[in-house]
């Protein structure tokens, strides 16, 4: 049985995790994960992307590299959260929108502002995220020839 409640998990997702991503506070965002956490990102038929914290390094590149790219090229904001929280199972499913405004010096500046529909699944342990699966869609993207919304991984 989890010692954490709905309010705790909502705060973990919205303020501690996404709030710090939006503020560009990468270390604080990564602190929401366990030392062996893994992150998997799915977007349409693009290749699956994987990132990991230090104790799961064989899973993918270091997790901070994703946020360094995201925060270095975009001002991200997150809104419209709906959470489905399974307290005994320490699981959260969250739907929300992401708005990405490219920085003036970003190679993605000409792509303009993008709004993504996201659904993230969080598996937690001890009040931290041990696994996060991200599904997202960019409904405003052209049907062919466009880059992935965050342009990551580069080239």
N, CA and C atoms as an extended XYZ file, in Angstrom:
465
Properties=species:S:1:pos:R:3:atomname:S:1:resname:S:1:resid:I:1 pbc="F F F"
N         0.839       -1.188        0.000 N   UNK     1
C         0.000        0.000        0.000 CA  UNK     1
C         0.880        1.245        0.000 C   UNK     1
N         0.567        2.176       -0.862 N   UNK     2
C         1.349        3.403       -0.985 CA  UNK     2
C         1.077        4.343        0.188 C   UNK     2
N         2.100        5.031        0.619 N   UNK     3
C         1.941        6.033        1.673 CA  UNK     3
C         1.571        7.393        1.088 C   UNK     3
N         1.454        7.461       -0.238 N   UNK     4
C         1.188        8.720       -0.922 CA  UNK     4
C        -0.266        8.771       -1.377 C   UNK     4
N        -0.813        9.992       -1.499 N   UNK     5
C        -2.208       10.152       -1.886 CA  UNK     5
C        -2.330       10.903       -3.209 C   UNK     5
N        -3.583       11.132       -3.636 N   UNK     6
C        -3.835       11.840       -4.898 CA  UNK     6
C        -3.126       13.193       -4.945 C   UNK     6
N        -3.213       13.941       -3.855 N   UNK     7
C        -2.602       15.273       -3.830 CA  UNK     7
C        -1.089       15.181       -4.033 C   UNK     7
N        -0.463       14.193       -3.413 N   UNK     8
C         0.981       14.024       -3.570 CA  UNK     8
C         1.331       13.750       -5.029 C   UNK     8
N         0.641       12.790       -5.640 N   UNK     9
C         0.972       12.421       -7.021 CA  UNK     9
C         0.649       13.549       -8.002 C   UNK     9
N        -0.438       14.271       -7.767 N   UNK    10
C        -0.761       15.417       -8.620 CA  UNK    10
C         0.333       16.467       -8.524 C   UNK    10
N         0.805       16.743       -7.322 N   UNK    11
C         1.890       17.698       -7.120 CA  UNK    11
C         3.186       17.212       -7.776 C   UNK    11
N         3.483       15.923       -7.639 N   UNK    12
C         4.687       15.359       -8.264 CA  UNK    12
C         4.668       15.588       -9.769 C   UNK    12
N         3.544       15.299      -10.402 N   UNK    13
C         3.449       15.420      -11.856 CA  UNK    13
C         3.391       16.879      -12.296 C   UNK    13
N         2.469       17.652      -11.741 N   UNK    14
C         2.230       19.001      -12.250 CA  UNK    14
C         3.271       20.028      -11.813 C   UNK    14
N         3.547       20.091      -10.519 N   UNK    15
C         4.439       21.146      -10.029 CA  UNK    15
C         5.902       20.724      -10.045 C   UNK    15
N         6.193       19.598       -9.411 N   UNK    16
C         7.599       19.202       -9.271 CA  UNK    16
C         8.209       18.770      -10.597 C   UNK    16
N         7.471       17.996      -11.398 N   UNK    17
C         8.040       17.535      -12.662 CA  UNK    17
C         7.799       18.557      -13.777 C   UNK    17
N         6.555       18.702      -14.235 N   UNK    18
C         6.311       19.592      -15.372 CA  UNK    18
C         6.590       21.053      -15.041 C   UNK    18
N         6.349       21.478      -13.822 N   UNK    19
C         6.670       22.852      -13.444 CA  UNK    19
C         8.148       23.146      -13.590 C   UNK    19
N         8.980       22.197      -13.201 N   UNK    20
C        10.425       22.394      -13.342 CA  UNK    20
C        10.887       22.281      -14.789 C   UNK    20
N        10.250       21.413      -15.583 N   UNK    21
C        10.586       21.376      -17.014 CA  UNK    21
C        10.254       22.729      -17.635 C   UNK    21
N         9.063       23.264      -17.348 N   UNK    22
C         8.653       24.556      -17.905 CA  UNK    22
C         9.587       25.682      -17.473 C   UNK    22
N        10.117       25.595      -16.263 N   UNK    23
C        11.031       26.627      -15.752 CA  UNK    23
C        12.469       26.416      -16.220 C   UNK    23
N        12.720       25.324      -16.943 N   UNK    24
C        14.085       25.029      -17.391 CA  UNK    24
C        14.977       24.514      -16.280 C   UNK    24
N        14.389       24.082      -15.184 N   UNK    25
C        15.134       23.562      -14.031 CA  UNK    25
C        15.342       22.056      -14.219 C   UNK    25
N        16.306       21.706      -15.054 N   UNK    26
C        16.514       20.317      -15.454 CA  UNK    26
C        16.861       19.432      -14.264 C   UNK    26
N        17.775       19.865      -13.417 N   UNK    27
C        18.163       19.041      -12.263 CA  UNK    27
C        16.968       18.753      -11.359 C   UNK    27
N        16.123       19.758      -11.148 N   UNK    28
C        14.951       19.569      -10.290 CA  UNK    28
C        13.939       18.631      -10.948 C   UNK    28
N        13.788       18.707      -12.265 N   UNK    29
C        12.883       17.789      -12.973 CA  UNK    29
C        13.401       16.361      -12.888 C   UNK    29
N        14.696       16.172      -13.114 N   UNK    30
C        15.294       14.835      -13.065 CA  UNK    30
C        15.247       14.274      -11.640 C   UNK    30
N        15.238       15.139      -10.637 N   UNK    31
C        15.152       14.686       -9.243 CA  UNK    31
C        13.812       14.013       -8.931 C   UNK    31
N        12.847       14.113       -9.824 N   UNK    32
C        11.555       13.448       -9.644 CA  UNK    32
C        11.621       11.963       -9.999 C   UNK    32
N        12.766       11.511      -10.508 N   UNK    33
C        12.927       10.131      -10.959 CA  UNK    33
C        13.824        9.343      -10.008 C   UNK    33
N        13.606        8.028       -9.963 N   UNK    34
C        14.501        7.148       -9.219 CA  UNK    34
C        15.828        7.050       -9.965 C   UNK    34
N        16.859        6.585       -9.290 N   UNK    35
C        18.194        6.479       -9.899 CA  UNK    35
C        18.250        5.453      -11.023 C   UNK    35
N        17.256        4.554      -11.083 N   UNK    36
C        17.225        3.538      -12.142 CA  UNK    36
C        16.054        3.747      -13.109 C   UNK    36
N        15.534        4.967      -13.157 N   UNK    37
C        14.353        5.255      -13.976 CA  UNK    37
C        14.645        5.157      -15.468 C   UNK    37
N        13.565        4.834      -16.194 N   UNK    38
C        13.628        4.756      -17.647 CA  UNK    38
C        12.470        5.559      -18.226 C   UNK    38
N        12.733        6.208      -19.378 N   UNK    39
C        11.716        6.994      -20.069 CA  UNK    39
C        11.653        6.514      -21.510 C   UNK    39
N        10.432        6.272      -21.995 N   UNK    40
C        10.216        5.832      -23.365 CA  UNK    40
C         9.239        6.798      -24.020 C   UNK    40
N         9.577        7.250      -25.237 N   UNK    41
C         8.755        8.233      -25.939 CA  UNK    41
C         8.283        7.649      -27.264 C   UNK    41
N         6.958        7.716      -27.479 N   UNK    42
C         6.335        7.251      -28.716 CA  UNK    42
C         5.661        8.431      -29.405 C   UNK    42
N         5.846        8.531      -30.736 N   UNK    43
C         5.171        9.552      -31.530 CA  UNK    43
C         4.924        8.975      -32.912 C   UNK    43
N         3.687        8.622      -33.192 N   UNK    44
C         3.328        8.102      -34.505 CA  UNK    44
C         4.208        6.941      -34.910 C   UNK    44
N         4.686        6.998      -36.144 N   UNK    45
C         5.545        5.918      -36.630 CA  UNK    45
C         7.026        6.286      -36.552 C   UNK    45
N         7.352        7.331      -35.808 N   UNK    46
C         8.760        7.683      -35.598 CA  UNK    46
C         9.429        6.613      -34.741 C   UNK    46
N        10.746        6.520      -34.816 N   UNK    47
C        11.442        5.552      -33.957 CA  UNK    47
C        11.174        5.839      -32.475 C   UNK    47
N        11.061        4.787      -31.704 N   UNK    48
C        10.890        4.922      -30.255 CA  UNK    48
C        12.173        5.516      -29.690 C   UNK    48
N        12.024        6.466      -28.773 N   UNK    49
C        13.188        7.080      -28.122 CA  UNK    49
C        13.217        6.659      -26.667 C   UNK    49
N        14.419        6.391      -26.179 N   UNK    50
C        14.589        5.925      -24.799 CA  UNK    50
C        15.668        6.750      -24.105 C   UNK    50
N        15.419        7.047      -22.834 N   UNK    51
C        16.369        7.772      -22.002 CA  UNK    51
C        16.399        7.096      -20.640 C   UNK    51
N        17.489        7.312      -19.903 N   UNK    52
C        17.621        6.614      -18.626 CA  UNK    52
C        18.380        7.435      -17.604 C   UNK    52
N        18.091        7.143      -16.346 N   UNK    53
C        18.877        7.667      -15.239 CA  UNK    53
C        20.101        6.770      -15.061 C   UNK    53
N        21.093        7.201      -14.281 N   UNK    54
C        22.393        6.515      -14.233 CA  UNK    54
C        22.361        5.011      -14.006 C   UNK    54
N        21.519        4.517      -13.119 N   UNK    55
C        21.533        3.089      -12.816 CA  UNK    55
C        20.846        2.235      -13.884 C   UNK    55
N        20.287        2.865      -14.913 N   UNK    56
C        19.671        2.137      -16.028 CA  UNK    56
C        20.303        2.583      -17.344 C   UNK    56
N        21.565        2.964      -17.290 N   UNK    57
C        22.248        3.568      -18.440 CA  UNK    57
C        22.224        2.701      -19.688 C   UNK    57
N        22.117        1.390      -19.542 N   UNK    58
C        22.083        0.526      -20.715 CA  UNK    58
C        20.775        0.666      -21.494 C   UNK    58
N        19.770        1.346      -20.930 N   UNK    59
C        18.473        1.509      -21.580 CA  UNK    59
C        18.505        2.590      -22.658 C   UNK    59
N        19.284        3.648      -22.442 N   UNK    60
C        19.321        4.743      -23.402 CA  UNK    60
C        20.222        5.855      -22.931 C   UNK    60
N        20.289        6.938      -23.734 N   UNK    61
C        21.121        8.092      -23.360 CA  UNK    61
C        20.669        8.685      -22.022 C   UNK    61
N        21.528        9.462      -21.376 N   UNK    62
C        21.172       10.068      -20.090 CA  UNK    62
C        19.915       10.936      -20.197 C   UNK    62
N        19.020       10.793      -19.251 N   UNK    63
C        17.767       11.532      -19.248 CA  UNK    63
C        17.955       13.043      -19.389 C   UNK    63
N        18.924       13.666      -18.729 N   UNK    64
C        19.064       15.117      -18.871 CA  UNK    64
C        19.269       15.584      -20.315 C   UNK    64
N        19.813       14.741      -21.190 N   UNK    65
C        20.042       15.192      -22.573 CA  UNK    65
C        18.737       15.546      -23.270 C   UNK    65
N        17.669       14.839      -22.960 N   UNK    66
C        16.374       15.164      -23.558 CA  UNK    66
C        15.922       16.552      -23.117 C   UNK    66
N        16.015       16.835      -21.823 N   UNK    67
C        15.561       18.119      -21.305 CA  UNK    67
C        16.479       19.261      -21.730 C   UNK    67
N        17.765       19.002      -21.844 N   UNK    68
C        18.690       20.033      -22.330 CA  UNK    68
C        18.303       20.464      -23.737 C   UNK    68
N        17.956       19.493      -24.583 N   UNK    69
C        17.527       19.827      -25.942 CA  UNK    69
C        16.190       20.572      -25.914 C   UNK    69
N        15.220       20.035      -25.182 N   UNK    70
C        13.896       20.645      -25.122 CA  UNK    70
C        13.973       22.072      -24.588 C   UNK    70
N        14.583       22.244      -23.422 N   UNK    71
C        14.649       23.565      -22.787 CA  UNK    71
C        15.591       24.514      -23.518 C   UNK    71
N        16.565       23.976      -24.234 N   UNK    72
C        17.482       24.812      -24.994 CA  UNK    72
C        16.885       25.360      -26.277 C   UNK    72
N        15.832       24.722      -26.775 N   UNK    73
C        15.245       25.126      -28.048 CA  UNK    73
C        13.822       25.649      -27.954 C   UNK    73
N        13.146       25.392      -26.851 N   UNK    74
C        11.738       25.764      -26.719 CA  UNK    74
C        11.439       26.306      -25.335 C   UNK    74
N        10.410       27.143      -25.277 N   UNK    75
C         9.767       27.464      -24.005 CA  UNK    75
C         8.540       26.556      -23.967 C   UNK    75
N         8.530       25.623      -23.062 N   UNK    76
C         7.447       24.643      -22.983 CA  UNK    76
C         6.472       25.022      -21.878 C   UNK    76
N         5.198       24.868      -22.160 N   UNK    77
C         4.186       25.032      -21.117 CA  UNK    77
C         3.229       23.845      -21.188 C   UNK    77
N         2.643       23.519      -20.054 N   UNK    78
C         1.815       22.327      -19.903 CA  UNK    78
C         0.498       22.749      -19.260 C   UNK    78
N        -0.635       22.293      -19.817 N   UNK    79
C        -1.936       22.731      -19.308 CA  UNK    79
C        -2.994       21.660      -19.552 C   UNK    79
N        -4.138       21.862      -18.923 N   UNK    80
C        -5.290       21.006      -19.158 CA  UNK    80
C        -5.128       19.588      -18.645 C   UNK    80
N        -4.478       19.446      -17.506 N   UNK    81
C        -4.209       18.111      -16.960 CA  UNK    81
C        -5.482       17.391      -16.514 C   UNK    81
N        -5.548       16.113      -16.830 N   UNK    82
C        -6.487       15.174      -16.229 CA  UNK    82
C        -5.656       13.987      -15.786 C   UNK    82
N        -5.759       13.630      -14.505 N   UNK    83
C        -4.967       12.528      -13.956 CA  UNK    83
C        -5.876       11.373      -13.549 C   UNK    83
N        -5.398       10.179      -13.788 N   UNK    84
C        -6.030        8.949      -13.327 CA  UNK    84
C        -4.992        8.285      -12.431 C   UNK    84
N        -5.243        8.274      -11.143 N   UNK    85
C        -4.232        7.855      -10.170 CA  UNK    85
C        -4.656        6.554       -9.493 C   UNK    85
N        -3.760        5.583       -9.543 N   UNK    86
C        -3.937        4.292       -8.868 CA  UNK    86
C        -2.987        4.308       -7.673 C   UNK    86
N        -3.505        4.677       -6.507 N   UNK    87
C        -2.653        4.832       -5.326 CA  UNK    87
C        -2.004        3.514       -4.908 C   UNK    87
N        -2.754        2.413       -4.744 N   UNK    88
C        -2.093        1.170       -4.317 CA  UNK    88
C        -1.040        0.685       -5.316 C   UNK    88
N        -1.283        0.901       -6.600 N   UNK    89
C        -0.337        0.455       -7.623 CA  UNK    89
C         0.761        1.451       -7.928 C   UNK    89
N         0.712        2.638       -7.294 N   UNK    90
C         1.692        3.699       -7.529 CA  UNK    90
C         1.817        4.007       -9.024 C   UNK    90
N         0.641        4.191       -9.679 N   UNK    91
C         0.604        4.477      -11.108 CA  UNK    91
C        -0.244        5.713      -11.365 C   UNK    91
N         0.165        6.450      -12.404 N   UNK    92
C        -0.562        7.652      -12.801 CA  UNK    92
C        -0.639        7.659      -14.322 C   UNK    92
N        -1.809        7.969      -14.857 N   UNK    93
C        -1.963        8.258      -16.278 CA  UNK    93
C        -2.428        9.706      -16.351 C   UNK    93
N        -1.781       10.503      -17.188 N   UNK    94
C        -2.099       11.926      -17.278 CA  UNK    94
C        -2.265       12.327      -18.730 C   UNK    94
N        -3.344       13.043      -19.018 N   UNK    95
C        -3.513       13.642      -20.336 CA  UNK    95
C        -3.414       15.148      -20.169 C   UNK    95
N        -2.881       15.820      -21.196 N   UNK    96
C        -2.652       17.259      -21.115 CA  UNK    96
C        -2.193       17.766      -22.475 C   UNK    96
N        -2.086       19.077      -22.602 N   UNK    97
C        -1.525       19.668      -23.813 CA  UNK    97
C        -0.187       20.312      -23.479 C   UNK    97
N         0.673       20.296      -24.472 N   UNK    98
C         1.992       20.919      -24.372 CA  UNK    98
C         2.068       21.984      -25.453 C   UNK    98
N         2.500       23.170      -25.094 N   UNK    99
C         2.747       24.214      -26.079 CA  UNK    99
C         4.242       24.461      -26.117 C   UNK    99
N         4.809       24.353      -27.321 N   UNK   100
C         6.244       24.561      -27.523 CA  UNK   100
C         6.446       25.816      -28.361 C   UNK   100
N         7.062       26.824      -27.750 N   UNK   101
C         7.385       28.065      -28.448 CA  UNK   101
C         8.884       28.056      -28.690 C   UNK   101
N         9.312       28.028      -29.970 N   UNK   102
C        10.749       27.944      -30.228 CA  UNK   102
C        11.484       29.220      -29.824 C   UNK   102
N        12.682       29.042      -29.290 N   UNK   103
C        13.540       30.178      -28.947 CA  UNK   103
C        13.961       30.881      -30.235 C   UNK   103
N        14.229       32.176      -30.139 N   UNK   104
C        14.605       32.959      -31.319 CA  UNK   104
C        15.852       32.420      -31.994 C   UNK   104
N        16.772       31.842      -31.226 N   UNK   105
C        18.014       31.319      -31.805 CA  UNK   105
C        17.956       29.811      -32.056 C   UNK   105
N        16.774       29.233      -31.942 N   UNK   106
C        16.615       27.791      -32.137 CA  UNK   106
C        16.543       27.450      -33.625 C   UNK   106
N        17.117       26.321      -34.026 N   UNK   107
C        16.967       25.895      -35.418 CA  UNK   107
C        15.514       25.559      -35.763 C   UNK   107
N        14.631       25.508      -34.766 N   UNK   108
C        13.223       25.194      -34.977 CA  UNK   108
C        12.350       26.443      -35.006 C   UNK   108
N        12.974       27.627      -34.985 N   UNK   109
C        12.222       28.876      -34.924 CA  UNK   109
C        11.222       28.987      -36.071 C   UNK   109
N        11.644       28.637      -37.275 N   UNK   110
C        10.767       28.764      -38.442 CA  UNK   110
C         9.580       27.805      -38.407 C   UNK   110
N         9.639       26.789      -37.559 N   UNK   111
C         8.521       25.848      -37.441 CA  UNK   111
C         7.347       26.451      -36.676 C   UNK   111
N         7.594       27.532      -35.942 N   UNK   112
C         6.534       28.188      -35.191 CA  UNK   112
C         6.114       27.425      -33.945 C   UNK   112
N         5.119       27.972      -33.285 N   UNK   113
C         4.593       27.373      -32.064 CA  UNK   113
C         3.839       26.092      -32.396 C   UNK   113
N         4.058       25.084      -31.582 N   UNK   114
C         3.389       23.798      -31.773 CA  UNK   114
C         2.611       23.444      -30.507 C   UNK   114
N         1.440       22.864      -30.697 N   UNK   115
C         0.641       22.383      -29.577 CA  UNK   115
C         0.479       20.881      -29.729 C   UNK   115
N         0.896       20.157      -28.710 N   UNK   116
C         0.885       18.698      -28.734 CA  UNK   116
C        -0.175       18.158      -27.785 C   UNK   116
N        -0.765       17.047      -28.157 N   UNK   117
C        -1.658       16.305      -27.264 CA  UNK   117
C        -0.837       15.175      -26.665 C   UNK   117
N        -0.734       15.147      -25.344 N   UNK   118
C         0.086       14.138      -24.659 CA  UNK   118
C        -0.742       13.247      -23.751 C   UNK   118
N        -0.227       12.036      -23.588 N   UNK   119
C        -0.713       11.105      -22.580 CA  UNK   119
C         0.520       10.426      -22.006 C   UNK   119
N         0.799       10.682      -20.746 N   UNK   120
C         1.965       10.095      -20.086 CA  UNK   120
C         1.512        9.089      -19.041 C   UNK   120
N         2.276        8.009      -18.939 N   UNK   121
C         2.042        6.988      -17.925 CA  UNK   121
C         3.247        6.973      -16.996 C   UNK   121
N         2.990        7.070      -15.707 N   UNK   122
C         4.043        7.105      -14.702 CA  UNK   122
C         3.910        5.884      -13.797 C   UNK   122
N         4.971        5.123      -13.667 N   UNK   123
C         5.051        4.066      -12.659 CA  UNK   123
C         5.981        4.599      -11.585 C   UNK   123
N         5.528        4.601      -10.351 N   UNK   124
C         6.305        5.215       -9.270 CA  UNK   124
C         6.800        4.167       -8.281 C   UNK   124
N         7.791        4.576       -7.513 N   UNK   125
C         8.312        3.766       -6.407 CA  UNK   125
C         8.838        4.738       -5.356 C   UNK   125
N         8.347        4.605       -4.156 N   UNK   126
C         8.825        5.464       -3.079 CA  UNK   126
C         8.569        6.940       -3.313 C   UNK   126
N         7.507        7.266       -4.033 N   UNK   127
C         7.162        8.661       -4.267 CA  UNK   127
C         7.882        9.318       -5.421 C   UNK   127
N         8.669        8.549       -6.177 N   UNK   128
C         9.375        9.074       -7.347 CA  UNK   128
C         8.992        8.259       -8.576 C   UNK   128
N         9.226        8.821       -9.738 N   UNK   129
C         8.916        8.137      -10.995 CA  UNK   129
C        10.026        7.136      -11.301 C   UNK   129
N         9.655        5.868      -11.497 N   UNK   130
C        10.642        4.848      -11.872 CA  UNK   130
C        10.561        4.514      -13.354 C   UNK   130
N         9.414        4.810      -13.961 N   UNK   131
C         9.270        4.604      -15.398 CA  UNK   131
C         8.213        5.564      -15.916 C   UNK   131
N         8.522        6.230      -17.038 N   UNK   132
C         7.561        7.134      -17.659 CA  UNK   132
C         7.476        6.779      -19.136 C   UNK   132
N         6.248        6.594      -19.597 N   UNK   133
C         6.000        6.349      -21.011 CA  UNK   133
C         5.222        7.540      -21.538 C   UNK   133
N         5.712        8.124      -22.625 N   UNK   134
C         5.116        9.315      -23.218 CA  UNK   134
C         4.556        8.954      -24.587 C   UNK   134
N         3.287        9.277      -24.794 N   UNK   135
C         2.675        9.201      -26.120 CA  UNK   135
C         2.270       10.624      -26.468 C   UNK   135
N         2.591       11.076      -27.684 N   UNK   136
C         2.133       12.406      -28.054 CA  UNK   136
C         1.817       12.480      -29.529 C   UNK   136
N         0.977       13.449      -29.866 N   UNK   137
C         0.594       13.709      -31.244 CA  UNK   137
C         0.658       15.206      -31.478 C   UNK   137
N         0.981       15.573      -32.695 N   UNK   138
C         0.992       16.971      -33.099 CA  UNK   138
C        -0.069       17.121      -34.184 C   UNK   138
N        -1.317       17.410      -33.805 N   UNK   139
C        -2.396       17.449      -34.787 CA  UNK   139
C        -2.262       18.552      -35.829 C   UNK   139
N        -1.431       19.560      -35.578 N   UNK   140
C        -1.275       20.653      -36.540 CA  UNK   140
C        -0.108       20.438      -37.496 C   UNK   140
N         0.644       19.351      -37.330 N   UNK   141
C         1.799       19.095      -38.201 CA  UNK   141
C         1.334       18.702      -39.597 C   UNK   141
N         2.087       19.108      -40.614 N   UNK   142
C         1.761       18.643      -41.965 CA  UNK   142
C         1.829       17.119      -42.002 C   UNK   142
N         1.024       16.480      -42.854 N   UNK   143
C         0.982       15.020      -42.855 CA  UNK   143
C         2.282       14.344      -43.271 C   UNK   143
N         3.117       15.008      -44.039 N   UNK   144
C         4.385       14.409      -44.445 CA  UNK   144
C         5.482       15.454      -44.420 C   UNK   144
N         6.693       14.993      -44.280 N   UNK   145
C         7.853       15.871      -44.410 CA  UNK   145
C         8.144       16.760      -43.228 C   UNK   145
N         7.406       16.649      -42.144 N   UNK   146
C         7.695       17.522      -41.006 CA  UNK   146
C         8.620       16.814      -40.033 C   UNK   146
N         9.294       17.612      -39.239 N   UNK   147
C        10.163       17.054      -38.199 CA  UNK   147
C         9.321       16.590      -37.026 C   UNK   147
N         9.950       15.775      -36.179 N   UNK   148
C         9.265       15.458      -34.935 CA  UNK   148
C         9.156       16.754      -34.149 C   UNK   148
N         8.124       16.925      -33.338 N   UNK   149
C         7.902       18.208      -32.687 CA  UNK   149
C         9.085       18.777      -31.926 C   UNK   149
N         9.849       17.967      -31.229 N   UNK   150
C        10.970       18.531      -30.493 CA  UNK   150
C        12.270       18.443      -31.272 C   UNK   150
N        12.259       17.814      -32.416 N   UNK   151
C        13.478       17.697      -33.202 CA  UNK   151
C        14.529       16.849      -32.526 C   UNK   151
N        14.098       15.951      -31.656 N   UNK   152
C        15.075       15.150      -30.919 CA  UNK   152
C        14.851       13.686      -31.217 C   UNK   152
N        15.807       12.906      -31.463 N   UNK   153
C        17.225       13.242      -31.380 CA  UNK   153
C        17.680       14.029      -32.599 C   UNK   153
N        18.680       14.901      -32.430 N   UNK   154
C        19.150       15.715      -33.545 CA  UNK   154
C        19.793       14.859      -34.627 C   UNK   154
N        19.580       15.312      -35.881 N   UNK   155
C        20.199       14.755      -37.086 CA  UNK   155
C        20.408       13.327      -37.050 C   UNK   155
